[in-house]
Amino acid sequence: LMVIAKKEFAMVHLANQFFYNTIERRYWALVWGDLKADSGTVIGNIGRNPNDRKLFMVFPEGEDGKYAVTHWRVLERFYYTTLIECQLETGRTHQIRVHMKSIGHTLFGDPRYGGNQILKGTIYSKYKQFVEGLFAILPRQALHAKVLGFTHPRTGEQVRFESDLPKDMEKVINKWREYVQSRKEQL
């Protein structure tokens, strides 16, 4: 989901909403690992990695970078991965990707931050083939802009848009559901 202003008046109004963090932004992400809690908040300054300008990282508080806050909650657990919803309080480049990696839950399939390698799971070759098959279906990070809400610049009405998961991400999530179901049947 994206919002694009056609007129300068609308652009200024929307820019102010982004600046003051009044825009509702919710993302769905598939992350490596099983988060211990059902919800949480990641607070950490984000800036460019001094060793690789293409990457961003979380800096120790007050050291460098810009203040960033990501709230998350678990939607579904799949043993070695977890589907979560993230709500942004701030909007930094790669915020969800960097914040989740900083707490040990890199986005599934994320080639830039190492999520395109098997980070959790068994050592069996059948599992390795399963995950590599998922990487082939979804050769990108498993992140989707699910909800975008804001105040309409002209009418002042609160508007909210929601989008379906892309087919590739939906397919990978369904494969994880099947994996969980087959493990339960084996018990």
Secondary structure, 3 states (H helix, E strand, C coil): CCCCCCCHHHHHHHHHHHHCCCCEEEEEEEEECCCCCCEEEEECEEEEECCEEEEEEEECCCCCCECCEEEEEEEEECCCEEEEEEEECCCCCCHHHHHHHHCCCCECCCCCCCCCCCCCCCCCHHHHHHHHHHHHHCCCCCEEEEEEEEECCCCCCEEEEECCCCHHHHHHHHHHHHHHHHHHHHC
